[in-house]
Amino acid sequence: MTSLVLGRSRRLYLLLALVLVLMVGAVLGGVAWHDRAAAEAVRHARCARFTHDQHWRAAHTTGSGAKVVVIGDSWSAGFGLANPGRSWPVRLAGRVHVDGFPGSGFSEGDSSCHLVSYADRASADVRTGASLVVVEGGLNDFDQRSGAIAAGFGRLMSELHGLRVIVVGPAMAPSRAAQVPRVDRLLASLSKRAGVPYLSTVSLKLGYQRDELHPTQAGADAFGNAVAAFVATHPATHPATHPATHPAAS
């Protein structure tokens, strides 16, 4: 009789333990689901904001004359400026069309938003042609492997084949200054192999916003003036048909 009671008690304890485990699992699963849902909502809102910034800046073409297309990131979009329409590309000569998507860059992994790398956007940007394409970026590639940057760069050059191209590298934004030199050297090497002029901006002294990532209006003007001067003195060239843009990843 005693063994029967003990057996029932053991089964009861096991059943209670199983119920407790299931309850804890359900709670933790609910928390995890809630966290994932919250993270996805934040990502969606951020991408929606960046898309709005991109479209707003694209709608504000500046200048007149030959068509110039700028493909870039938040610096091109004018992120944080009182008037994003005065982002650095406004300093360029010609009829300037800007496609700047905050958080984007040469690598696919730069942004959590869908298909916003430079190579992903380039085809639409130059669908109606361009006398010159200025590609600006690299700050968002700061944490990407060299192989990923090279792969994105190669895809971009393929999309821009037949067009005149100039590449502008990242400035020494304080919040990412430690990683900028590596990206700058890599982009310089990739541009040389592709046969397109490259402007290194690491030596520019610019003013930055409080986030230490984006330029102030004065900083944007100085950056734009440097790019405009480089464009005026360095004839853009067509990317090589098969650029050697795949160094070993690091």
N, C-alpha and C positions, 0 to 999 in steps of 0.2 A: 504493500500500500504506500509506504514511504517513497519507494523508488518511482511509483506512478505519479505521486504528487510532484516530486523533484523533476520528473520528465516534463510534466505539464508546465511547471514554472520555467524550466529552461526554454521550452518552446515559446512561452509567453514573452520572456526576455528577448529572445531572438527576434520575435515578431515586432516588439516595441523598438528594438534597435534598428530593424529594417525600415520601419515607418519613420524613425528619426532621421536616418540616412536619406530617405527619399524627400523628407521635408526640407532638410538642409540643402540637398541638391537642387530642389525646386527654387528655394530662396536664392541660392547663389546663381542659379541659371537665370532667374529673373533679374538679378542685379547685373549680370553680365550682358543680358539682352538689353536692359535699359541703358547701360553704358555704351554699348555698340550703337544703339539707336540715337543716343544723344550725340555721340561722335559723328555719326553720319549726318545728323541735322546741322551740326556746326560746319562740316565739310561742304554740304550743299549750299549753305548760306554764304560761305566764303567764296565758293566758285561763282555763285550768282552775282555777288558784288564785283568780283574781278571781271566777269563777263560784261557787266554794266559799264565798268571803267573802260574796258577795251572798246566797246561799241560807241561810247560817248566820244572817246578820243578819235576813233576812226571817222566819225561823222564831221570832224572839224579839220578839213583839209586847209592847208595854208599855202600862201605864195602863188606864183604863176610861172608858166613856162613848161619845161620838160618835166615829165612825171617821175617823181622819186618815191620809192616805197621803203618805209622803215619797218623792219621786223624786230621787235624787242620785248622788253619786260616792263616792270613797273616804272622804271626810269623813263621809258618812252611814253608810257600811259600818263605820266605826271602824277603819280601816286603821292598824296599828301600836300600837293601844291594848292594854293588858294584858287588858282585857275589852271587846271590840268591842260587846257589848250595852249599853255605857254611852256609845255615840257620841252626838253632840249631840241627835238627835231625842228621846231619853229625857226631855229637859227640857220637851217639849210636853205640853199638856193633852189628854186624850182617849185613845182606844184607838188607839195609833200603830203603823201598819204601815210598815216601811222597805224600800225597794228601792234599795240603793246598790251600784253597780257601779264598782269602781276604774278610773280611766282614761277614764271616759265623760263625756259632756257634751251640749250642745245640737247640736253639729255631727256629721255622719256620720263625718267624718275624724278625730275625736278618738282613737278606739281602733282597733287592728288586729284586735280581736275582732269577731265577726260579729253585726250587728244589735243593738247595745247602746246606741245613742243614746237620749236621753230619749223622743223621739217613737216609737222602735221598741218601747219597753217600756211606754209609758203605757197602751195599751189593756188589756193584761193586768192592770196595777196597779189599774185602776178598774173592772174588769169587774163587780164586785159593788157598785159605788157607793162614795161617800165624802162625808162632810159637808164636808171640806176637803182640798185637795191642795196641799202645799208642795213647790215645785221648788227645789232647791239646787244651785248649780254655777257653772261658768264658768272655773275654774282650768285645766281641760283644754282649753279653747277658746283658750288663750293664743296659739297659733301658727296659728290658723285665720283665714281671710279673713272679713271682716264679712258678706259675702253668704252664706257657708256657715252662719255662726251664725244669721243672720236666717231662712234657709230652714228650718233645724232648729227654730227657735223657732216659726215659723209652723205647721209640721206638728204640733208639740207642742200648741199652743193649739187646733188643730182636733180633736185626739184628746181634749182635756179640755173641749171645748165642752159647756155645760150643767152644769158643776161649778164650785164656788167654788175659786179659785186664788190663791196668793200665790207670788211669785218672790223667791228670796234669792240675791244675787250673790256673787262671790268675795271672799275676804279677801285681805289683802296678804301672802301667803306669801312669805318672803324670796327663794326660788329663782325666783319668777316675778313679783315685784313690779313689774318694769319694764313688763310687758305687761298687768297687771291693770286699770289705769285705763281703757284703751281698751275692754276687754270690759265693765267695769262701766258705762261711759257708754252703750254699745250696748244692753246688757240693760235699762238704765233706760228708754231711748228705746223699745225694742220693747215693754216692759211697758206703758208709757203709751199707746202706740198700740193695744195689745190691750185696754186698760181694766182691767188687773189691778194690784194693789199691788206695789211693788218695794222690797225692803230692800237698801240698799247697806251692805256690811260693811267697806268699805275703811278706815274710821276706827277699827275695833276693834283694841285692843292685846291680842294673843294670844300664848300660849306655843307654840313649835313643837318638833317632834322634830328629831333630828340631820339629817334629810334636808332640813330647812327648807321643807317642803312640807305636812306633815300636823301637825295640832295635837296637843299633849300632852293629857292628860286634863283638866287645868285649862283649857287653851285650848278644848277641845271643850265643857266646861261653860259657859264664858263665851259662846261662840258660840251654844249652845243657849238660854241665858238671853236673849240679845239677840233671837233669832228668836221665842221664846215671848212676850216683851214686845211685839214688833211685831204678832204675830198677835192678841194680846189688845186692841190699840188700833187696829188697822186691819182693818175688815171686809173679808173676801175677796170678790171679785166674779167673775162669770162672764166668761170671755174673749169678746171681740167675735166675732160670727159670721164676719166677714171682716176680721181684723186687718191693718192695713197694716204688715207686718213685713218689707219688702224694700227697705231702703235700698241705695244704690249700694255695691258691694263695694269694699274697700280693702285 
